[in-house]
């Protein structure tokens, strides 16, 4: 099987203007991947806008990458969405970022979306009682960077027969990019663990039941999720480089685990 397409081509526009409060920046970006549904590979070349946001000082308002991810720790691959086990989500959010020396702090309130499954024989839908909250701290240096992120969620689900229930989801994401001294080679890695966080993990986020499940008694369970990815890039010369990458993500699906490898 082989195919060619230009769906990942990105068009962007950026506007900046100085004010008495600092520089206002407005950024928007679109592509032709056709949306976030699981069948995007076979959908028409529909235009989508994954990013549109404004910035003033340390504040960001709009839709962009979640705070619970590290784009700089993605392996250098041809996959537009990156490795299967990496955190990757576009969210509408309010974010504040602050720098102290070589350390960056960021916190956000983001749009929630509960991906809840149902016990056999009942019907249910996910509900979002509260926004998701994310925070991260990042240390940078000539050797690369290290980052630790935290995610807190309030998950909800409703069934006509079993009623409504909520539960808490939380997780950690540890990522980094390490440079090899005296060369252009580098290593990137990421590891995640928690409950009810699968929506934020690349391949797991395409499942409609990955955050948790509502059992026959009407109790909502947050699914345990863990995994990670690794990428090693070697630069043969100024124009040629190669990357080795591997990833594994695992989450509960009711009583049955679901895994994804690459």
C-alpha positions as CSV (number, residue, x, y, z in Angstrom):
1,X,0.0,0.0,0.0
2,X,1.3,3.5,-0.9
3,X,-0.1,6.9,-1.1
4,X,0.8,10.6,-1.5
5,X,-1.0,13.6,0.0
6,X,-0.5,17.2,1.1
7,X,-2.9,17.2,3.9
8,X,-0.3,18.0,6.6
9,X,0.7,21.2,4.8
10,X,0.2,24.1,7.2
11,X,-0.9,27.6,6.4
12,X,-0.4,30.2,9.1
13,X,-0.7,33.9,9.7
14,X,0.7,36.0,12.5
15,X,0.1,39.6,13.6
16,X,2.0,41.6,16.2
17,X,1.6,45.1,17.6
18,X,3.3,46.9,20.5
19,X,1.1,48.4,23.2
20,X,1.7,50.0,26.6
21,X,1.1,46.6,28.2
22,X,3.5,44.8,25.9
23,X,3.4,43.2,22.5
24,X,0.1,41.7,21.4
25,X,0.5,38.6,19.2
26,X,-2.3,36.9,17.3
27,X,-1.6,33.6,15.6
28,X,-3.7,31.2,13.5
29,X,-2.8,28.0,11.7
30,X,-4.7,25.6,9.5
31,X,-4.1,22.3,7.6
32,X,-6.1,19.9,5.4
33,X,-6.2,16.8,7.7
34,X,-9.9,17.1,7.9
35,X,-10.5,17.0,11.7
36,X,-9.7,14.9,14.7
37,X,-12.0,11.9,14.0
38,X,-10.3,8.4,13.9
39,X,-10.9,8.1,10.2
40,X,-9.0,11.2,9.2
41,X,-6.7,9.2,7.0
42,X,-9.6,8.4,4.7
43,X,-11.7,11.7,5.0
44,X,-11.8,14.4,2.4
45,X,-9.2,17.2,2.4
46,X,-11.3,19.4,4.7
47,X,-9.6,22.5,6.1
48,X,-9.2,22.6,9.9
49,X,-7.9,25.3,12.3
50,X,-6.0,23.5,15.2
51,X,-4.5,26.7,16.4
52,X,-5.9,30.2,16.8
53,X,-4.9,32.3,19.9
54,X,-3.8,35.6,21.2
55,X,-0.9,36.5,23.5
56,X,-0.2,39.5,25.7
57,X,2.7,39.3,28.2
58,X,2.6,35.9,29.9
59,X,-1.1,35.4,29.0
60,X,-2.4,33.2,26.2
61,X,-6.1,32.8,25.3
62,X,-7.4,30.6,22.5
63,X,-6.8,27.1,21.0
64,X,-3.3,25.8,20.9
65,X,-1.2,22.9,22.3
66,X,-2.1,21.8,25.8
67,X,0.3,22.6,28.6
68,X,0.3,18.8,29.3
69,X,2.7,18.1,26.4
70,X,6.2,18.8,25.2
71,X,6.5,19.4,21.5
72,X,10.3,19.8,21.7
73,X,10.6,16.2,23.1
74,X,9.0,14.6,19.9
75,X,11.2,12.4,17.8
76,X,12.0,13.7,14.3
77,X,9.5,11.6,12.3
78,X,7.2,12.0,9.3
79,X,4.1,11.4,11.4
80,X,2.3,14.7,11.6
81,X,0.9,13.9,15.1
82,X,4.2,12.4,16.4
83,X,4.8,9.1,18.3
84,X,1.8,7.1,19.4
85,X,2.7,7.3,23.2
86,X,3.3,11.1,23.3
87,X,0.9,13.6,24.9
88,X,-0.6,15.6,22.0
89,X,-3.8,17.6,22.2
90,X,-5.0,21.0,20.9
91,X,-7.2,22.6,23.5
92,X,-8.9,25.9,23.9
93,X,-7.4,27.4,27.1
94,X,-6.4,30.3,29.3
95,X,-2.7,30.0,30.1
96,X,-0.2,32.0,32.1
97,X,3.6,31.5,31.6
98,X,6.4,32.9,33.7
99,X,10.2,32.7,33.4
100,X,12.7,32.8,36.3
101,X,16.3,32.5,34.9
102,X,16.5,29.3,33.0
103,X,13.3,27.9,34.4
104,X,9.8,28.3,32.9
105,X,6.5,27.8,34.7
106,X,3.1,27.5,33.0
107,X,-0.4,26.8,34.2
108,X,-3.7,26.6,32.3
109,X,-7.4,26.0,32.5
110,X,-8.4,24.0,29.4
111,X,-11.5,22.6,27.6
112,X,-12.6,19.2,29.1
113,X,-13.8,16.2,27.1
114,X,-14.5,12.9,28.9
115,X,-14.0,9.8,26.7
116,X,-16.1,7.3,28.7
117,X,-17.1,3.8,27.8
118,X,-20.1,1.8,29.1
119,X,-20.6,-1.6,30.6
120,X,-22.1,-4.2,28.3
121,X,-25.9,-3.8,28.0
122,X,-26.1,-0.1,29.0
123,X,-25.8,3.2,27.1
124,X,-23.9,6.2,28.4
125,X,-22.3,9.5,27.3
126,X,-19.4,11.4,28.7
127,X,-19.9,14.6,30.7
128,X,-17.6,17.4,31.6
129,X,-18.4,18.9,35.0
130,X,-15.3,21.0,35.3
131,X,-12.5,22.3,33.1
132,X,-9.2,20.4,33.0
133,X,-6.2,22.0,34.8
134,X,-2.6,21.6,33.7
135,X,0.7,22.9,34.9
136,X,4.4,22.4,34.1
137,X,7.9,23.4,35.0
138,X,10.7,23.3,32.5
139,X,14.5,23.7,33.0
140,X,16.6,24.7,30.0
141,X,20.4,24.8,29.4
142,X,23.1,24.2,26.7
143,X,22.7,20.5,27.4
144,X,19.0,20.6,26.4
145,X,15.9,20.7,28.7
146,X,13.9,18.8,31.2
147,X,10.1,19.2,31.8
148,X,7.6,17.9,34.4
149,X,3.9,18.4,33.8
150,X,0.8,17.7,35.9
151,X,-2.8,17.2,34.7
152,X,-6.0,17.3,36.9
153,X,-9.4,16.4,35.5
154,X,-13.0,15.9,36.7
155,X,-14.5,13.1,34.6
156,X,-18.3,12.6,34.2
157,X,-20.6,10.1,32.6
158,X,-24.4,9.7,32.3
159,X,-26.6,6.7,31.7
160,X,-30.4,6.9,31.4
161,X,-30.7,3.7,33.5
162,X,-27.7,4.1,35.9
163,X,-27.7,7.9,36.4
164,X,-24.7,10.3,36.5
165,X,-21.4,9.8,38.3
166,X,-18.1,11.7,38.4
167,X,-14.6,10.8,39.4
168,X,-11.2,12.4,39.4
169,X,-8.4,11.9,36.9
170,X,-4.8,12.9,37.3
171,X,-1.4,12.2,35.7
172,X,2.2,13.2,35.3
173,X,4.3,13.7,32.2
174,X,8.1,13.6,32.4
175,X,9.9,14.7,29.2
176,X,13.2,15.9,28.0
177,X,15.7,16.6,25.2
178,X,19.4,15.9,25.8
179,X,22.1,17.0,23.4
180,X,25.4,15.1,22.9
181,X,28.3,17.5,23.7
182,X,30.3,18.5,20.7
183,X,27.9,17.0,18.1
184,X,24.4,17.7,16.7
185,X,23.1,14.4,18.0
186,X,20.3,14.4,20.6
187,X,18.0,12.1,22.6
188,X,14.4,12.8,23.3
189,X,12.1,10.9,25.7
190,X,8.7,11.1,27.4
191,X,6.9,9.0,30.0
192,X,3.4,9.4,31.3
193,X,1.3,7.7,34.1
194,X,-2.0,8.4,35.7
195,X,-5.7,7.7,35.7
196,X,-8.2,9.2,33.3
197,X,-5.6,10.9,31.1
198,X,-5.8,8.8,28.0
199,X,-7.5,11.6,26.0
200,X,-4.3,13.5,26.1
201,X,-2.2,10.6,24.8
202,X,-1.8,10.5,21.0
203,X,-3.2,7.2,19.8
204,X,-5.3,6.5,22.9
205,X,-7.1,9.8,22.4
206,X,-8.8,8.5,19.3
207,X,-10.7,5.9,21.3
208,X,-14.1,7.0,22.6
209,X,-13.8,5.0,25.8
210,X,-10.2,5.5,26.8
211,X,-10.6,7.8,29.9
212,X,-12.7,5.4,31.9
213,X,-15.9,3.4,32.0
214,X,-19.3,3.4,33.6
215,X,-20.2,0.0,35.1
216,X,-23.6,-1.6,35.4
217,X,-24.1,-0.1,38.9
218,X,-23.6,3.5,37.6
219,X,-20.1,3.9,39.0
220,X,-17.5,5.7,36.9
221,X,-14.0,4.3,36.9
222,X,-11.0,6.3,35.7
223,X,-8.8,4.1,33.5
224,X,-5.2,3.6,34.5
225,X,-2.8,4.7,31.8
226,X,0.9,4.6,31.4
227,X,3.6,4.5,28.7
228,X,6.4,6.4,27.0
229,X,8.4,7.1,23.9
230,X,12.1,7.4,23.0
231,X,13.8,8.9,20.0
232,X,17.6,9.1,19.2
233,X,18.8,11.2,16.3
234,X,22.2,11.0,14.7
235,X,23.4,13.7,12.3
236,X,25.7,12.1,9.6
237,X,26.5,15.5,8.1
238,X,24.9,19.0,7.8
239,X,22.1,17.7,5.5
240,X,21.6,14.1,6.5
241,X,20.3,12.6,9.8
242,X,18.5,9.5,10.9
243,X,16.2,8.8,13.9
244,X,15.4,5.7,15.8
245,X,12.1,5.9,17.7
246,X,9.9,3.5,19.8
247,X,6.9,4.0,21.9
248,X,4.4,2.1,24.0
249,X,1.1,3.2,25.6
250,X,-1.3,1.1,27.7
251,X,-4.7,1.8,29.2
252,X,-7.5,-0.1,30.9
253,X,-10.7,-0.6,28.9
254,X,-13.2,-1.9,31.5
255,X,-11.4,-5.0,32.8
256,X,-9.4,-5.4,29.6
257,X,-6.1,-3.6,28.8
258,X,-5.6,-1.8,25.5
259,X,-2.1,-1.2,24.3
260,X,-0.5,0.6,21.3
261,X,3.1,0.1,20.1
262,X,5.3,1.7,17.5
